[in-house]
C-alpha cells in the first residue's frame, strides 16, 4: 500500500491518525480533543459506554461529519475533513449500527453494489452489458462470488435481504464492505443484536478478514469479551473524551475505564 506521498506504508506503521478532533452539535459536544492512531494490519477497538462518542468518531473518519477542530492524516495525507467519496476512493469502507442494505435486492446484488467504485466502463457500455462492460462485470462477479464463499452465504445469494435473519443481513453488509477491497474497514457494532453462535461466527470472519485479506480494522463493539479477544489495541471514550488507550490487558485494568463502565459519577 502506498500513501499519496508515494511512500510505502508497512505493517505496523500508522495508516490513520486522528489529532485533537472536536465535534459538537449546537451546544452538545460529541467528541472533545480526541487523538489516537490506527496502524496498518491491526484490529483497533473503539469502546465506551452509550453516548461516549464512538459512532460520531467513525463518522468523522469517513467523512459523514466535519469536525470543528483537529485534523485527520490518512496514508500520509493530512486534512481538516474527509469527504465520504474521498474516503471510499481512498480505501475506507464502513458498516453501520443499523443494517444499511437494499432490502428488496438479493444478497448477491447488494454485495455487487460494493464494486461500483471499481467499475471503469462508462454508463453506455454498462447499460448495453456488452463489450468491455460485460468482460468487466464477469470479473467483478467472480470477486463477489469469492466473498460469498468466504462468508459462507452461498445458500442465500439469490434471496432478497429484507427476508433474511438479522445475523445473515449483518454478514451481507460485511460482504458489501469487503467488495470495496478496503485498506481500512470501519465496523460499527457488527455483533449488535446477535446471539452467541452468530457472534462467534462474526468474530471468526473479522479475524479472517484481518489475517487473510490483510485488512486494517477499526471496531466499535459493546461486548467486552469480543473486544478483548479480537483487538490488538483499544481506545476508550467516555462523554466524548479519551480516557484510556493501550492493549486490551492495559485497558481492562485502567481505573478510569472501570469507573466509566460501572457508572461511577464524574
C-alpha positions in Angstrom: 0.0 0.0 0.0 1.4 3.4 -0.9 0.5 6.7 0.6 -0.4 9.7 -1.6 3.2 10.9 -0.9 4.5 7.8 -2.7 5.9 6.1 0.4 5.1 2.5 1.2 3.0 2.0 4.4 4.5 -1.0 6.1 2.6 -3.3 8.6 2.7 -1.7 12.0 3.1 1.8 10.7 0.3 4.4 11.1 -2.3 4.3 8.4 -4.6 6.8 10.0 -4.1 9.4 12.7 -6.8 11.4 14.5 -5.3 14.6 16.0 -7.1 16.8 18.5 -10.5 16.3 16.9 -13.6 18.0 18.4 -17.1 17.8 17.2 -20.2 19.5 18.6 -23.9 19.7 17.6 -25.1 23.0 18.9 -24.0 23.1 22.5 -23.6 19.4 22.8 -20.0 18.1 22.4 -20.0 14.7 20.8 -16.2 14.3 20.9 -13.7 16.7 22.5 -10.0 16.9 21.7 -9.6 13.3 20.7 -6.3 11.9 19.4 -5.3 8.3 18.5 -3.9 6.4 15.6 -4.6 3.1 13.7 -1.7 1.0 12.5 -1.7 -0.9 9.3 -2.7 -4.5 9.8 -4.2 -4.2 13.3 -7.6 -4.6 14.8 -8.2 -1.3 16.7 -11.2 -1.2 19.0 -13.0 2.0 20.0 -15.1 1.4 23.1 -17.0 3.2 25.7 -20.5 3.4 27.4 -23.5 4.6 25.5 -23.2 8.2 24.4 -19.4 8.1 24.6 -19.0 9.5 21.0 -17.8 6.3 19.3 -20.1 6.4 16.3 -19.5 10.1 15.9 -15.8 9.4 15.8 -16.3 6.9 13.0 -18.5 9.4 11.2 -15.6 11.9 11.3 -13.1 9.4 10.0 -15.1 8.5 6.9 -16.5 12.0 6.2 -20.1 11.9 7.4 -19.3 14.6 10.0 -16.9 17.5 9.7 -15.2 18.3 12.9 -14.9 21.9 14.2 -11.4 21.3 15.3 -8.5 18.9 14.6 -7.3 17.0 11.6 -7.0 13.5 10.2 -4.0 12.1 8.5 -4.7 9.1 6.2 -2.0 7.4 4.2 0.3 10.3 4.8 -2.2 13.0 3.6 -3.4 15.4 6.3 -6.7 17.3 6.0 -9.2 19.1 8.2 -12.0 16.9 7.0 -12.6 13.8 4.9 -15.4 13.8 2.4 -17.3 10.5 2.1 -16.4 9.9 -1.6 -12.7 10.7 -0.8 -12.8 8.2 2.0 -14.3 5.5 -0.3 -11.9 6.2 -3.1 -9.0 6.2 -0.7 -9.9 2.7 0.6 -12.1 3.3 3.6 -15.2 1.0 3.9 -17.9 1.1 6.5 -20.7 -1.0 8.1 -23.4 0.6 10.3 -25.1 0.1 13.7 -28.4 -0.4 11.9 -28.1 -2.6 8.8 -28.0 -0.3 5.7 -28.8 -2.7 2.8 -31.1 -2.5 -0.2 -33.8 -4.7 1.3 -35.5 -5.5 -2.0 -32.3 -6.7 -3.7 -30.7 -10.1 -3.3 -27.6 -10.7 -1.2 -25.6 -11.1 -4.4 -26.8 -7.7 -5.8 -26.1 -5.9 -2.5 -22.5 -7.2 -2.5 -22.1 -6.3 -6.2 -23.1 -2.7 -5.2 -19.9 -2.6 -3.3 -18.0 -3.0 -6.6 -19.3 0.3 -8.0 -16.2 2.3 -7.4 -14.1 -0.4 -9.1 -16.0 -0.3 -12.3 -14.3 1.5 -15.2 -16.7 1.1 -18.1 -18.8 4.1 -18.9 -22.6 4.1 -18.3 -23.3 3.5 -22.0 -21.4 0.2 -22.0 -22.9 -0.8 -18.6 -26.4 -0.3 -19.9 -25.7 -2.4 -23.0 -23.9 -5.0 -21.0 -21.8 -5.7 -24.0 -18.1 -5.5 -25.0 -15.8 -4.2 -22.2 -18.6 -3.8 -19.7 -19.5 -7.5 -20.0 -15.9 -8.5 -19.5 -15.6 -6.2 -16.5 -18.9 -7.5 -15.0 -17.7 -11.1 -15.2 -14.5 -10.2 -13.3 -16.5 -8.2 -10.7 -18.9 -11.1 -10.2 -16.0 -13.5 -9.8 -14.7 -11.3 -7.0 -18.1 -11.1 -5.4 -18.6 -14.9 -5.6 -15.2 -15.3 -3.8 -16.6 -13.1 -1.0 -19.8 -15.0 -0.8 -17.9 -18.3 -0.5 -15.6 -16.7 2.1 -18.6 -15.6 4.2 -20.4 -18.9 3.7 -23.6 -17.4 2.4 -23.9 -19.1 -1.0 -27.2 -20.6 0.1 -28.8 -17.1 0.4 -27.1 -15.4 -2.6 -30.3 -15.1 -4.5 -32.5 -14.2 -1.5 -33.8 -10.6 -1.0 -32.0 -9.4 2.1 -35.2 -8.0 3.6 -36.4 -11.5 4.4 -33.1 -12.7 5.9 -32.5 -13.2 9.6 -30.6 -10.3 11.2 -27.3 -12.2 11.6 -27.2 -13.0 7.9 -28.0 -9.4 7.0 -25.0 -8.3 9.0 -22.9 -10.8 7.1 -24.1 -9.5 3.8 -23.3 -5.9 4.9 -19.8 -7.1 5.7 -19.6 -8.7 2.3 -20.6 -5.4 0.6 -17.9 -3.6 2.5 -15.3 -6.2 1.6 -16.3 -5.9 -2.1 -14.7 -2.4 -2.0 -11.4 -4.0 -1.2 -10.8 -1.6 1.6 -7.4 -0.8 3.2 -9.3 0.4 6.3 -12.6 -1.3 7.4 -14.8 0.5 9.9 -17.2 -1.8 11.8 -19.8 -0.1 13.9 -21.2 -2.7 16.3 -21.1 -5.6 13.9 -22.4 -8.0 16.5 -25.3 -5.9 18.0 -28.4 -8.0 18.4 -26.7 -11.3 17.7 -26.9 -14.5 19.7 -23.8 -16.3 21.0 -23.4 -18.5 17.9 -23.8 -15.6 15.5 -21.2 -13.6 17.5 -18.8 -16.5 17.3 -19.2 -16.7 13.6 -18.8 -12.9 13.1 -15.7 -12.9 15.3 -14.2 -15.6 13.1 -14.9 -13.7 9.9 -13.4 -10.5 11.4 -10.2 -12.3 12.3 -10.1 -13.9 8.9 -10.6 -10.6 7.1 -7.7 -9.2 9.1 -5.4 -12.2 8.7 -6.2 -13.4 5.1 -7.1 -10.2 3.4 -4.6 -8.1 5.5 -7.3 -5.5 6.1 -6.8 -3.0 8.9 -9.9 -2.8 11.0 -11.4 -0.2 13.4 -14.1 -1.8 15.5 -16.8 -0.5 17.8 -18.3 -3.2 19.9 -20.1 -3.3 23.3 -19.3 -7.0 24.1 -16.1 -6.6 26.1 -15.3 -10.3 25.8 -15.3 -9.9 22.0 -13.2 -6.7 22.2 -10.6 -8.3 24.4 -10.3 -11.4 22.3 -10.1 -9.6 18.9 -8.3 -6.4 19.4 -4.6 -5.5 19.2 -5.2 -2.1 20.8 -8.2 -0.4 22.4 -9.0 3.3 22.8 -11.7 4.2 25.3 -14.1 7.1 25.1 -16.4 8.5 27.8 -18.6 11.5 27.4 -16.7 12.4 24.3 -13.3 12.4 25.8 -10.5 9.8 25.6 -9.9 8.2 29.0 -7.6 5.3 28.1 -5.5 3.9 25.2 -3.5 0.7 25.1 -3.5 -3.1 24.8 -6.6 -4.9 26.0 -4.9 -6.0 29.2 -3.8 -2.5 30.0 -7.2 -1.0 29.3 -9.2 -3.5 31.3 -7.1 -2.8 34.4 -7.4 1.0 34.0 -9.3 2.6 36.9 -11.0 5.3 34.7 -12.3 2.6 32.4 -13.6 0.5 35.3 -15.4 3.6 36.7 -16.9 4.6 33.4 -18.4 1.1 32.8 -19.6 0.9 36.4 -21.3 4.3 36.1 -19.2 6.0 38.8 -20.0 9.7 38.9 -17.7 12.1 37.1 
